[in-house]
Amino acid sequence: MAKLALNKSSLARQGAQLAEYRRFLPSLELKRLQIMAERAKARETAARLDREYEERFAELAHSLPMLANRQVPLEDLVRLKEAIRGEQNLSGTRLPTLEAVEVGTEPYSLLARPHWVDAYVAGMRELLRLNLEREVAHERIARLIEAEAVISRRVNLFEKVLIPQAERNIRKIRMALADAERDAVVRAKISKRKTAARGAESRVAEI
Protein backbone atom coordinates (compact mmCIF):
# COMPACT_ATOMS: atom_id res chain seq x y z
CA MET A 1 0.00 0.00 0.00
CA ALA A 2 1.41 3.38 -1.02
CA LYS A 3 2.40 5.71 1.81
CA LEU A 4 0.06 8.64 2.27
CA ALA A 5 1.65 11.90 1.10
CA LEU A 6 1.03 14.71 3.60
CA ASN A 7 0.73 17.62 1.20
CA LYS A 8 -1.93 19.78 -0.43
CA SER A 9 -2.00 17.74 -3.65
CA SER A 10 -2.71 14.59 -1.66
CA LEU A 11 -5.40 16.44 0.30
CA ALA A 12 -7.10 17.45 -2.96
CA ARG A 13 -6.98 13.86 -4.26
CA GLN A 14 -8.41 12.45 -1.04
CA GLY A 15 -11.16 15.08 -1.05
CA ALA A 16 -12.08 14.24 -4.66
CA GLN A 17 -12.17 10.51 -3.86
CA LEU A 18 -14.36 11.09 -0.81
CA ALA A 19 -16.80 13.18 -2.87
CA GLU A 20 -16.91 10.44 -5.52
CA TYR A 21 -17.56 7.73 -2.92
CA ARG A 22 -20.38 9.77 -1.41
CA ARG A 23 -21.93 10.36 -4.84
CA PHE A 24 -21.72 6.68 -5.77
CA LEU A 25 -23.11 5.28 -2.51
CA PRO A 26 -26.74 6.48 -2.97
CA SER A 27 -26.91 4.85 -6.41
CA LEU A 28 -25.76 1.57 -4.87
CA GLU A 29 -28.37 1.88 -2.14
CA LEU A 30 -31.07 2.56 -4.75
CA LYS A 31 -29.95 -0.48 -6.74
CA ARG A 32 -30.10 -2.62 -3.61
CA LEU A 33 -33.64 -1.42 -2.84
CA GLN A 34 -34.72 -2.23 -6.42
CA ILE A 35 -33.22 -5.71 -6.15
CA MET A 36 -34.90 -6.31 -2.77
CA ALA A 37 -38.27 -5.17 -4.10
CA GLU A 38 -37.95 -7.42 -7.16
CA ARG A 39 -36.87 -10.34 -4.97
CA ALA A 40 -39.98 -9.95 -2.80
CA LYS A 41 -42.11 -9.83 -5.95
CA ALA A 42 -40.36 -12.92 -7.37
CA ARG A 43 -40.97 -14.85 -4.14
CA GLU A 44 -44.66 -14.01 -4.24
CA THR A 45 -44.84 -15.14 -7.87
CA ALA A 46 -42.96 -18.37 -7.14
CA ALA A 47 -45.17 -19.14 -4.15
CA ARG A 48 -48.30 -18.52 -6.22
CA LEU A 49 -47.06 -20.76 -9.05
CA ASP A 50 -46.11 -23.50 -6.56
CA ARG A 51 -49.62 -23.38 -5.10
CA GLU A 52 -51.24 -23.42 -8.52
CA TYR A 53 -49.12 -26.37 -9.63
CA GLU A 54 -49.83 -28.40 -6.48
CA GLU A 55 -53.56 -27.58 -6.57
CA ARG A 56 -53.86 -28.44 -10.27
CA PHE A 57 -51.92 -31.66 -9.78
CA ALA A 58 -54.14 -32.64 -6.85
CA GLU A 59 -57.29 -31.78 -8.84
CA LEU A 60 -56.12 -33.85 -11.78
CA ALA A 61 -55.26 -36.84 -9.59
CA HIS A 62 -58.58 -36.56 -7.74
CA SER A 63 -60.73 -36.19 -10.85
CA LEU A 64 -58.94 -38.96 -12.75
CA PRO A 65 -58.43 -41.89 -10.37
CA MET A 66 -58.37 -44.08 -13.45
CA LEU A 67 -54.81 -42.86 -14.11
CA ALA A 68 -53.76 -45.79 -11.97
CA ASN A 69 -54.95 -48.06 -14.75
CA ARG A 70 -51.69 -48.98 -16.49
CA GLN A 71 -53.53 -50.68 -19.34
CA VAL A 72 -54.25 -47.30 -20.95
CA PRO A 73 -50.99 -46.01 -22.53
CA LEU A 74 -50.40 -42.36 -21.72
CA GLU A 75 -46.64 -42.04 -22.25
CA ASP A 76 -45.48 -39.33 -24.66
CA LEU A 77 -49.02 -38.05 -25.28
CA VAL A 78 -47.90 -34.61 -24.07
CA ARG A 79 -44.41 -33.27 -24.60
CA LEU A 80 -42.61 -29.94 -24.58
CA LYS A 81 -41.84 -28.79 -28.11
CA GLU A 82 -40.25 -25.43 -27.35
CA ALA A 83 -39.69 -23.07 -24.44
CA ILE A 84 -38.47 -19.61 -25.44
CA ARG A 85 -36.59 -17.89 -22.64
CA GLY A 86 -35.60 -14.24 -22.56
CA GLU A 87 -33.74 -11.90 -20.23
CA GLN A 88 -34.66 -8.85 -18.21
CA ASN A 89 -31.96 -6.37 -17.24
CA LEU A 90 -32.69 -4.99 -13.78
CA SER A 91 -30.02 -2.51 -12.69
CA GLY A 92 -27.31 -4.61 -14.28
CA THR A 93 -28.71 -7.93 -13.03
CA ARG A 94 -29.83 -10.28 -15.79
CA LEU A 95 -33.00 -12.13 -14.88
CA PRO A 96 -34.56 -14.97 -16.86
CA THR A 97 -38.02 -14.65 -18.37
CA LEU A 98 -40.30 -17.16 -20.06
CA GLU A 99 -41.44 -15.64 -23.33
CA ALA A 100 -43.40 -18.52 -24.84
CA VAL A 101 -44.13 -22.20 -24.34
CA GLU A 102 -45.20 -24.62 -27.04
CA VAL A 103 -46.55 -27.95 -25.87
CA GLY A 104 -47.14 -30.71 -28.39
CA THR A 105 -49.79 -33.42 -28.22
CA GLU A 106 -49.39 -36.71 -30.02
CA PRO A 107 -52.47 -37.58 -32.11
CA TYR A 108 -54.55 -40.34 -30.58
CA SER A 109 -57.72 -42.13 -31.52
CA LEU A 110 -60.78 -40.98 -29.62
CA LEU A 111 -62.30 -44.41 -30.14
CA ALA A 112 -59.26 -46.38 -29.02
CA ARG A 113 -58.84 -44.54 -25.72
CA PRO A 114 -61.24 -43.64 -22.90
CA HIS A 115 -62.93 -40.24 -22.87
CA TRP A 116 -61.01 -39.11 -19.79
CA VAL A 117 -57.76 -39.05 -21.77
CA ASP A 118 -58.82 -35.64 -23.10
CA ALA A 119 -58.97 -34.26 -19.55
CA TYR A 120 -55.61 -35.87 -18.81
CA VAL A 121 -54.00 -34.24 -21.87
CA ALA A 122 -55.42 -30.81 -21.00
CA GLY A 123 -54.28 -31.15 -17.39
CA MET A 124 -50.77 -32.26 -18.34
CA ARG A 125 -50.39 -29.41 -20.80
CA GLU A 126 -51.21 -26.95 -18.03
CA LEU A 127 -48.94 -28.67 -15.51
CA LEU A 128 -46.05 -28.60 -17.95
CA ARG A 129 -46.50 -24.88 -18.53
CA LEU A 130 -46.83 -24.15 -14.81
CA ASN A 131 -43.70 -26.16 -14.03
CA LEU A 132 -41.65 -24.15 -16.52
CA GLU A 133 -42.95 -20.90 -15.03
CA ARG A 134 -42.03 -22.17 -11.55
CA GLU A 135 -38.50 -23.00 -12.66
CA VAL A 136 -37.98 -19.52 -14.09
CA ALA A 137 -39.46 -17.87 -10.99
CA HIS A 138 -37.13 -19.78 -8.65
CA GLU A 139 -34.15 -19.03 -10.88
CA ARG A 140 -35.02 -15.32 -10.70
CA ILE A 141 -35.03 -15.54 -6.90
CA ALA A 142 -31.61 -17.22 -6.86
CA ARG A 143 -30.09 -14.57 -9.15
CA LEU A 144 -31.65 -11.73 -7.16
CA ILE A 145 -30.30 -13.11 -3.87
CA GLU A 146 -26.84 -13.36 -5.42
CA ALA A 147 -27.08 -9.83 -6.84
CA GLU A 148 -28.23 -8.41 -3.49
CA ALA A 149 -25.27 -10.07 -1.74
CA VAL A 150 -22.83 -8.53 -4.24
CA ILE A 151 -24.36 -5.06 -3.90
CA SER A 152 -24.45 -5.33 -0.09
CA ARG A 153 -20.73 -6.12 -0.08
CA ARG A 154 -20.08 -3.05 -2.22
CA VAL A 155 -22.20 -0.86 0.05
CA ASN A 156 -20.31 -2.14 3.09
CA LEU A 157 -17.01 -1.49 1.31
CA PHE A 158 -17.97 2.14 0.73
CA GLU A 159 -19.62 2.70 4.12
CA LYS A 160 -17.15 0.86 6.36
CA VAL A 161 -13.85 1.01 4.48
CA LEU A 162 -13.42 3.53 1.68
CA ILE A 163 -15.31 6.52 3.09
CA PRO A 164 -13.95 6.21 6.67
CA GLN A 165 -10.41 5.70 5.31
CA ALA A 166 -10.67 8.79 3.09
CA GLU A 167 -12.00 10.81 6.05
CA ARG A 168 -9.12 9.63 8.25
CA ASN A 169 -6.60 10.46 5.53
CA ILE A 170 -8.03 13.95 5.13
CA ARG A 171 -7.86 14.58 8.89
CA LYS A 172 -4.29 13.28 9.00
CA ILE A 173 -3.18 15.47 6.08
CA ARG A 174 -4.89 18.55 7.50
CA MET A 175 -3.24 18.02 10.89
CA ALA A 176 0.14 17.56 9.22
CA LEU A 177 -0.33 20.71 7.13
CA ALA A 178 -1.46 22.67 10.20
CA ASP A 179 1.59 21.46 12.15
CA ALA A 180 3.86 22.35 9.25
CA GLU A 181 2.29 25.81 9.06
CA ARG A 182 2.79 26.39 12.80
CA ASP A 183 6.39 25.18 12.55
CA ALA A 184 6.98 27.58 9.66
CA VAL A 185 5.56 30.48 11.70
CA VAL A 186 7.74 29.56 14.68
CA ARG A 187 10.83 29.26 12.49
CA ALA A 188 10.04 32.62 10.89
CA LYS A 189 9.74 34.28 14.33
CA ILE A 190 12.98 32.71 15.54
CA SER A 191 14.76 33.80 12.37
CA LYS A 192 13.38 37.31 12.78
CA ARG A 193 14.57 37.50 16.38
CA LYS A 194 18.02 36.23 15.39
CA THR A 195 18.22 38.78 12.61
CA ALA A 196 17.20 41.54 14.99
CA ALA A 197 19.73 40.36 17.58
CA ARG A 198 22.55 40.35 15.01
CA GLY A 199 21.53 43.83 13.91
CA ALA A 200 21.64 45.05 17.52
CA GLU A 201 25.07 43.52 18.03
CA SER A 202 26.36 45.25 14.90
CA ARG A 203 25.08 48.59 16.08
CA VAL A 204 26.69 48.12 19.50
CA ALA A 205 30.00 47.17 17.88
CA GLU A 206 29.93 50.31 15.76
CA ILE A 207 29.56 52.44 18.91
C-alpha positions as CSV (number, residue, x, y, z in Angstrom):
1,M,0.0,0.0,0.0
2,A,1.4,3.4,-1.0
3,K,2.4,5.7,1.8
4,L,0.1,8.6,2.3
5,A,1.6,11.9,1.1
6,L,1.0,14.7,3.6
7,N,0.7,17.6,1.2
8,K,-1.9,19.8,-0.4
9,S,-2.0,17.7,-3.6
10,S,-2.7,14.6,-1.7
11,L,-5.4,16.4,0.3
12,A,-7.1,17.4,-3.0
13,R,-7.0,13.9,-4.3
14,Q,-8.4,12.4,-1.0
15,G,-11.2,15.1,-1.1
16,A,-12.1,14.2,-4.7
17,Q,-12.2,10.5,-3.9
18,L,-14.4,11.1,-0.8
19,A,-16.8,13.2,-2.9
20,E,-16.9,10.4,-5.5
21,Y,-17.6,7.7,-2.9
22,R,-20.4,9.8,-1.4
23,R,-21.9,10.4,-4.8
24,F,-21.7,6.7,-5.8
25,L,-23.1,5.3,-2.5
26,P,-26.7,6.5,-3.0
27,S,-26.9,4.8,-6.4
28,L,-25.8,1.6,-4.9
29,E,-28.4,1.9,-2.1
30,L,-31.1,2.6,-4.7
31,K,-30.0,-0.5,-6.7
32,R,-30.1,-2.6,-3.6
33,L,-33.6,-1.4,-2.8
34,Q,-34.7,-2.2,-6.4
35,I,-33.2,-5.7,-6.2
36,M,-34.9,-6.3,-2.8
37,A,-38.3,-5.2,-4.1
38,E,-38.0,-7.4,-7.2
39,R,-36.9,-10.3,-5.0
40,A,-40.0,-10.0,-2.8
41,K,-42.1,-9.8,-5.9
42,A,-40.4,-12.9,-7.4
43,R,-41.0,-14.8,-4.1
44,E,-44.7,-14.0,-4.2
45,T,-44.8,-15.1,-7.9
46,A,-43.0,-18.4,-7.1
47,A,-45.2,-19.1,-4.1
48,R,-48.3,-18.5,-6.2
49,L,-47.1,-20.8,-9.0
50,D,-46.1,-23.5,-6.6
51,R,-49.6,-23.4,-5.1
52,E,-51.2,-23.4,-8.5
53,Y,-49.1,-26.4,-9.6
54,E,-49.8,-28.4,-6.5
55,E,-53.6,-27.6,-6.6
56,R,-53.9,-28.4,-10.3
57,F,-51.9,-31.7,-9.8
58,A,-54.1,-32.6,-6.9
59,E,-57.3,-31.8,-8.8
60,L,-56.1,-33.8,-11.8
61,A,-55.3,-36.8,-9.6
62,H,-58.6,-36.6,-7.7
63,S,-60.7,-36.2,-10.9
64,L,-58.9,-39.0,-12.8
65,P,-58.4,-41.9,-10.4
66,M,-58.4,-44.1,-13.5
67,L,-54.8,-42.9,-14.1
68,A,-53.8,-45.8,-12.0
69,N,-54.9,-48.1,-14.8
70,R,-51.7,-49.0,-16.5
71,Q,-53.5,-50.7,-19.3
72,V,-54.2,-47.3,-20.9
73,P,-51.0,-46.0,-22.5
74,L,-50.4,-42.4,-21.7
75,E,-46.6,-42.0,-22.2
76,D,-45.5,-39.3,-24.7
77,L,-49.0,-38.0,-25.3
78,V,-47.9,-34.6,-24.1
79,R,-44.4,-33.3,-24.6
80,L,-42.6,-29.9,-24.6
81,K,-41.8,-28.8,-28.1
82,E,-40.3,-25.4,-27.3
83,A,-39.7,-23.1,-24.4
84,I,-38.5,-19.6,-25.4
85,R,-36.6,-17.9,-22.6
86,G,-35.6,-14.2,-22.6
87,E,-33.7,-11.9,-20.2
88,Q,-34.7,-8.9,-18.2
89,N,-32.0,-6.4,-17.2
90,L,-32.7,-5.0,-13.8
91,S,-30.0,-2.5,-12.7
92,G,-27.3,-4.6,-14.3
93,T,-28.7,-7.9,-13.0
94,R,-29.8,-10.3,-15.8
95,L,-33.0,-12.1,-14.9
96,P,-34.6,-15.0,-16.9
97,T,-38.0,-14.7,-18.4
98,L,-40.3,-17.2,-20.1
99,E,-41.4,-15.6,-23.3
100,A,-43.4,-18.5,-24.8
101,V,-44.1,-22.2,-24.3
102,E,-45.2,-24.6,-27.0
103,V,-46.6,-28.0,-25.9
104,G,-47.1,-30.7,-28.4
105,T,-49.8,-33.4,-28.2
106,E,-49.4,-36.7,-30.0
107,P,-52.5,-37.6,-32.1
108,Y,-54.6,-40.3,-30.6
109,S,-57.7,-42.1,-31.5
110,L,-60.8,-41.0,-29.6
111,L,-62.3,-44.4,-30.1
112,A,-59.3,-46.4,-29.0
113,R,-58.8,-44.5,-25.7
114,P,-61.2,-43.6,-22.9
115,H,-62.9,-40.2,-22.9
116,W,-61.0,-39.1,-19.8
117,V,-57.8,-39.1,-21.8
118,D,-58.8,-35.6,-23.1
119,A,-59.0,-34.3,-19.5
120,Y,-55.6,-35.9,-18.8
121,V,-54.0,-34.2,-21.9
122,A,-55.4,-30.8,-21.0
123,G,-54.3,-31.1,-17.4
124,M,-50.8,-32.3,-18.3
125,R,-50.4,-29.4,-20.8
126,E,-51.2,-26.9,-18.0
127,L,-48.9,-28.7,-15.5
128,L,-46.0,-28.6,-18.0
129,R,-46.5,-24.9,-18.5
130,L,-46.8,-24.2,-14.8
131,N,-43.7,-26.2,-14.0
132,L,-41.6,-24.2,-16.5
133,E,-42.9,-20.9,-15.0
134,R,-42.0,-22.2,-11.6
135,E,-38.5,-23.0,-12.7
136,V,-38.0,-19.5,-14.1
137,A,-39.5,-17.9,-11.0
138,H,-37.1,-19.8,-8.7
139,E,-34.1,-19.0,-10.9
140,R,-35.0,-15.3,-10.7
141,I,-35.0,-15.5,-6.9
142,A,-31.6,-17.2,-6.9
143,R,-30.1,-14.6,-9.1
144,L,-31.7,-11.7,-7.2
145,I,-30.3,-13.1,-3.9
146,E,-26.8,-13.4,-5.4
147,A,-27.1,-9.8,-6.8
148,E,-28.2,-8.4,-3.5
149,A,-25.3,-10.1,-1.7
150,V,-22.8,-8.5,-4.2
151,I,-24.4,-5.1,-3.9
152,S,-24.4,-5.3,-0.1
153,R,-20.7,-6.1,-0.1
154,R,-20.1,-3.0,-2.2
155,V,-22.2,-0.9,0.1
156,N,-20.3,-2.1,3.1
157,L,-17.0,-1.5,1.3
158,F,-18.0,2.1,0.7
159,E,-19.6,2.7,4.1
160,K,-17.2,0.9,6.4
161,V,-13.8,1.0,4.5
162,L,-13.4,3.5,1.7
163,I,-15.3,6.5,3.1
164,P,-13.9,6.2,6.7
165,Q,-10.4,5.7,5.3
166,A,-10.7,8.8,3.1
167,E,-12.0,10.8,6.0
168,R,-9.1,9.6,8.2
169,N,-6.6,10.5,5.5
170,I,-8.0,14.0,5.1
171,R,-7.9,14.6,8.9
172,K,-4.3,13.3,9.0
173,I,-3.2,15.5,6.1
174,R,-4.9,18.6,7.5
175,M,-3.2,18.0,10.9
176,A,0.1,17.6,9.2
177,L,-0.3,20.7,7.1
178,A,-1.5,22.7,10.2
179,D,1.6,21.5,12.1
180,A,3.9,22.4,9.2
181,E,2.3,25.8,9.1
182,R,2.8,26.4,12.8
183,D,6.4,25.2,12.5
184,A,7.0,27.6,9.7
185,V,5.6,30.5,11.7
186,V,7.7,29.6,14.7
187,R,10.8,29.3,12.5
188,A,10.0,32.6,10.9
189,K,9.7,34.3,14.3
190,I,13.0,32.7,15.5
191,S,14.8,33.8,12.4
192,K,13.4,37.3,12.8
193,R,14.6,37.5,16.4
194,K,18.0,36.2,15.4
195,T,18.2,38.8,12.6
196,A,17.2,41.5,15.0
197,A,19.7,40.4,17.6
198,R,22.6,40.3,15.0
199,G,21.5,43.8,13.9
200,A,21.6,45.0,17.5
201,E,25.1,43.5,18.0
202,S,26.4,45.2,14.9
203,R,25.1,48.6,16.1
204,V,26.7,48.1,19.5
205,A,30.0,47.2,17.9
206,E,29.9,50.3,15.8
207,I,29.6,52.4,18.9
